[in-house]
Amino acid sequence: MPVLVASDLDRTLIYSSAALDLTMPDARAPRLLCVEVHESKPLSYMTETASQLLAELGDTALFVPTTTRTRKQYQRINLPGPPSKYAICANGGHLLVDGVSDPEWQARVAARLADECAGLDEVRDHLMATADPLWVRKHRVAEDLFAYLVVERELLPEDWVKELAVWAENRGWTVSLQGRKLYAVPKPLTKSAAMNELARRTGADLTLAAGDSLLDADLLLAADKAWRPGHGELADAGWTAPTISALPERGVLAGERILREFLRETQTPR
């Protein structure tokens, strides 16, 4: 039976230059591998050691990239190792099989959203009406499933975020602030549901996961074992659970540590 590894990508396995958190002297900094280019510019990185670990993991487990990114954003990423047969995009809204979204899964997600939470239009209109152009740089809708804002963090009022979270909660939505992006996501739209579906399809007898944000919490709780780095929303909140290991590493070195933990578990006799 395979081991299924479902890992968040941004600020978990891959890092922008702003998120690398390289605190060591320059001469001791790890060598980096660029794994994403956007508009002809390098955008995301992992350490060379992490890239080797990920390639090794792909030989010993079913590795499933699991992200809130849209399919188009995900397809910019060029991870080392064998291509992943499966990927989870749009926070669980799309389950990719050999790069193609599974229509049966799409239909199941759409039915749950229609039944269990307020519509996207209501949430988008609320964001447009209440967010101040002084600190909003972009309004975006992702895959017709959820909305997010690109904001100036230093100008973003904390009270506004709290009020938005309460408003969204009452309508079956979740708010998550990650770097310069503020997400509003329907509660039924989860990475964990997509991971559980893949575990069912593949017959996996062990599920492992990692993530750093509030939108990863359900994924980590659903896995048999999970890890979170020493940075991000979950670390800031001191969030943990019995099956979740809180790692001390921050930045790109946390990604390396997470991959070591994945490999250790896949190689441990069960």
C-alpha positions as CSV (number, residue, x, y, z in Angstrom):
1,M,0.0,0.0,0.0
2,P,1.4,3.4,-0.9
3,V,2.3,6.3,1.5
4,L,0.5,9.4,0.4
5,V,2.3,12.7,1.1
6,A,0.1,15.8,0.6
7,S,2.2,19.0,1.1
8,D,1.4,22.6,0.8
9,L,3.9,24.4,-1.5
10,D,4.3,28.2,-0.8
11,R,6.2,28.9,2.4
12,T,6.2,25.2,3.2
13,L,8.3,23.6,0.4
14,I,9.0,26.5,-1.9
15,Y,9.8,30.1,-1.0
16,S,9.9,33.5,-2.6
17,S,13.1,35.6,-2.1
18,A,11.2,37.6,0.6
19,A,10.3,34.5,2.5
20,L,13.7,32.7,2.5
21,D,14.6,33.9,6.0
22,L,18.3,33.4,5.5
23,T,19.7,34.5,8.9
24,M,23.1,32.9,8.6
25,P,26.3,34.7,7.4
26,D,26.3,35.0,3.6
27,A,29.2,32.6,3.2
28,R,27.2,29.8,5.0
29,A,23.9,30.3,3.1
30,P,22.6,27.2,1.3
31,R,22.7,26.9,-2.4
32,L,19.3,27.6,-3.9
33,L,17.4,26.1,-6.8
34,C,14.9,28.2,-8.7
35,V,11.6,26.1,-9.1
36,E,9.3,28.8,-10.5
37,V,9.7,31.6,-13.1
38,H,7.0,34.2,-13.7
39,E,7.1,36.8,-16.4
40,S,10.7,35.8,-17.2
41,K,11.8,36.4,-13.6
42,P,12.8,33.8,-10.9
43,L,10.1,33.7,-8.3
44,S,10.3,30.6,-6.0
45,Y,13.1,28.6,-4.6
46,M,14.1,25.6,-2.5
47,T,17.5,24.6,-1.3
48,E,19.5,22.2,-3.5
49,T,19.4,19.7,-0.6
50,A,15.7,20.0,-0.4
51,S,15.4,19.3,-4.2
52,Q,17.4,16.1,-3.8
53,L,15.2,15.0,-0.9
54,L,12.1,15.7,-2.9
55,A,13.4,13.7,-5.8
56,E,14.1,10.8,-3.4
57,L,10.6,11.1,-1.8
58,G,9.0,10.8,-5.2
59,D,10.7,7.4,-5.5
60,T,9.4,6.1,-2.2
61,A,5.9,7.7,-1.8
62,L,3.0,9.1,-3.7
63,F,3.8,12.9,-3.5
64,V,0.8,15.1,-4.1
65,P,1.5,18.9,-4.4
66,T,-1.4,20.6,-2.4
67,T,-2.0,24.3,-2.9
68,T,-4.4,27.2,-2.8
69,R,-2.9,28.3,-6.1
70,T,-5.0,28.2,-9.2
71,R,-4.2,25.6,-11.8
72,K,-2.5,28.2,-14.0
73,Q,-0.3,29.4,-11.0
74,Y,0.5,25.8,-10.1
75,Q,1.6,24.9,-13.6
76,R,4.4,27.6,-13.4
77,I,6.2,25.5,-10.8
78,N,8.8,23.0,-11.9
79,L,9.5,20.7,-9.0
80,P,12.5,18.3,-9.0
81,G,11.9,14.5,-9.1
82,P,9.4,12.5,-11.1
83,P,6.2,14.3,-12.2
84,S,3.4,14.0,-9.8
85,K,0.4,12.0,-11.1
86,Y,-1.9,13.9,-8.8
87,A,-2.1,17.5,-7.6
88,I,-4.6,19.4,-5.5
89,C,-5.2,23.0,-6.6
90,A,-7.5,25.9,-5.6
91,N,-7.6,24.7,-2.0
92,G,-9.2,21.4,-3.0
93,G,-11.4,22.8,-5.7
94,H,-9.5,21.0,-8.4
95,L,-8.1,17.5,-8.2
96,L,-5.6,17.1,-11.1
97,V,-5.0,13.7,-12.6
98,D,-2.0,13.8,-15.0
99,G,-2.5,17.5,-15.2
100,V,-6.2,17.5,-16.0
101,S,-9.0,18.5,-13.5
102,D,-11.2,15.5,-12.5
103,P,-14.8,16.5,-13.6
104,E,-16.4,14.2,-11.1
105,W,-14.5,15.9,-8.2
106,Q,-15.4,19.4,-9.6
107,A,-19.1,18.5,-9.6
108,R,-19.0,17.2,-6.0
109,V,-17.2,20.4,-4.9
110,A,-19.7,22.6,-6.7
111,A,-22.7,20.8,-5.1
112,R,-21.2,21.2,-1.6
113,L,-20.6,24.9,-2.0
114,A,-24.1,25.5,-3.3
115,D,-25.6,23.7,-0.3
116,E,-23.4,24.8,2.6
117,C,-22.2,28.5,2.3
118,A,-23.0,31.9,0.9
119,G,-22.2,32.5,-2.8
120,L,-19.0,33.9,-4.2
121,D,-20.7,37.0,-5.6
122,E,-21.9,38.1,-2.1
123,V,-18.4,37.8,-0.7
124,R,-16.7,39.5,-3.6
125,D,-19.2,42.4,-3.4
126,H,-18.5,42.8,0.3
127,L,-14.8,42.9,-0.3
128,M,-15.2,45.4,-3.0
129,A,-17.4,47.6,-0.8
130,T,-15.4,47.5,2.4
131,A,-11.7,47.2,1.3
132,D,-9.9,50.6,1.1
133,P,-8.1,51.4,-2.2
134,L,-5.4,53.0,0.1
135,W,-4.1,49.5,1.0
136,V,-5.6,47.2,-1.7
137,R,-3.5,46.7,-4.7
138,K,-5.5,43.9,-6.5
139,H,-8.9,42.2,-6.3
140,R,-8.9,38.7,-7.6
141,V,-11.3,35.7,-8.0
142,A,-9.6,32.3,-8.3
143,E,-11.2,29.6,-10.4
144,D,-14.7,31.0,-9.7
145,L,-14.3,29.4,-6.2
146,F,-12.9,32.0,-3.8
147,A,-11.6,35.5,-3.7
148,Y,-8.4,37.2,-2.5
149,L,-6.9,40.7,-2.2
150,V,-3.3,41.7,-2.6
151,V,-2.7,44.3,0.1
152,E,0.0,46.5,1.6
153,R,0.5,44.7,4.9
154,E,1.9,47.7,6.8
155,L,-1.3,49.7,5.9
156,L,-3.9,47.0,6.4
157,P,-6.0,47.7,9.5
158,E,-6.1,44.8,11.9
159,D,-9.6,45.6,13.0
160,W,-10.9,45.4,9.4
161,V,-9.4,41.9,9.1
162,K,-11.1,40.8,12.4
163,E,-14.4,42.2,11.3
164,L,-14.2,40.5,7.9
165,A,-13.4,37.2,9.6
166,V,-16.6,37.4,11.7
167,W,-18.7,38.5,8.7
168,A,-17.3,35.6,6.7
169,E,-17.7,33.1,9.5
170,N,-21.4,33.8,9.6
171,R,-21.7,32.9,6.0
172,G,-19.7,29.7,6.0
173,W,-16.4,31.2,4.8
174,T,-12.9,31.5,6.2
175,V,-10.4,34.4,6.1
176,S,-6.7,33.8,5.9
177,L,-3.9,36.4,5.7
178,Q,-0.7,35.0,4.1
179,G,2.0,37.5,3.3
180,R,0.5,40.2,1.1
181,K,-2.6,38.1,0.2
182,L,-5.8,38.1,2.1
183,Y,-8.0,35.1,1.2
184,A,-11.7,34.6,1.6
185,V,-12.4,30.8,1.1
186,P,-15.7,28.8,1.5
187,K,-15.4,26.4,4.5
188,P,-16.5,23.4,2.4
189,L,-13.5,24.0,0.0
190,T,-10.8,22.1,1.8
191,K,-7.5,20.4,1.0
192,S,-8.3,17.6,3.4
193,A,-11.4,16.5,1.4
194,A,-9.3,16.2,-1.8
195,M,-6.5,14.3,0.1
196,N,-9.0,11.9,1.6
197,E,-10.4,11.2,-1.9
198,L,-7.0,10.4,-3.2
199,A,-6.2,8.2,-0.3
200,R,-9.4,6.3,-1.1
201,R,-8.6,6.0,-4.8
202,T,-5.0,4.9,-4.3
203,G,-5.5,2.7,-1.2
204,A,-2.9,4.6,0.8
205,D,-2.5,3.2,4.3
206,L,-0.5,6.2,5.6
207,T,-1.1,9.9,4.9
208,L,1.5,12.6,5.7
209,A,1.1,16.3,5.4
210,A,2.7,19.7,5.9
211,G,1.6,23.3,5.8
212,D,2.0,26.7,7.4
213,S,-1.3,28.6,7.1
214,L,-4.8,28.6,8.5
215,L,-6.0,27.1,5.2
216,D,-3.7,24.1,5.8
217,A,-5.1,23.3,9.3
218,D,-7.8,20.9,8.1
219,L,-5.2,19.1,5.9
220,L,-2.8,18.6,8.8
221,L,-5.5,17.3,11.1
222,A,-6.8,14.9,8.5
223,A,-3.3,13.3,7.9
224,D,-2.0,10.4,10.1
225,K,1.1,12.5,10.8
226,A,1.8,16.2,9.9
227,W,4.4,19.0,10.3
228,R,4.3,22.7,10.4
229,P,7.2,25.1,10.1
230,G,8.3,27.7,12.7
231,H,6.8,30.5,10.6
232,G,3.3,31.3,9.2
233,E,-0.2,31.7,10.6
234,L,-0.3,28.4,12.5
235,A,3.1,29.1,14.2
236,D,2.1,32.6,15.1
237,A,-1.0,31.2,16.8
238,G,0.9,28.5,18.5
239,W,-1.4,26.0,16.8
240,T,-0.8,22.3,17.2
241,A,-2.5,18.9,17.8
242,P,-1.4,15.4,19.0
243,T,-0.5,14.2,15.5
244,I,1.2,17.4,14.4
245,S,4.9,18.3,15.0
246,A,5.8,21.9,15.3
247,L,9.2,22.4,13.8
248,P,11.6,25.2,15.0
249,E,13.1,25.9,11.5
250,R,11.9,28.9,9.7
251,G,12.1,29.9,6.0
252,V,13.6,27.8,3.3
253,L,15.4,25.6,5.8
254,A,12.0,24.5,7.2
255,G,11.2,23.1,3.8
256,E,14.3,21.0,3.9
257,R,13.5,19.7,7.4
258,I,9.9,18.9,6.4
259,L,11.2,16.8,3.5
260,R,13.6,14.9,5.8
261,E,10.6,14.1,8.1
262,F,8.6,12.9,5.2
263,L,11.4,10.6,4.0
264,R,12.1,9.3,7.5
265,E,8.4,8.3,7.9
266,T,8.2,6.6,4.5
267,Q,11.3,4.6,5.2
268,T,10.2,3.5,8.7
269,P,8.9,-0.1,8.7
270,R,5.2,-0.3,9.5
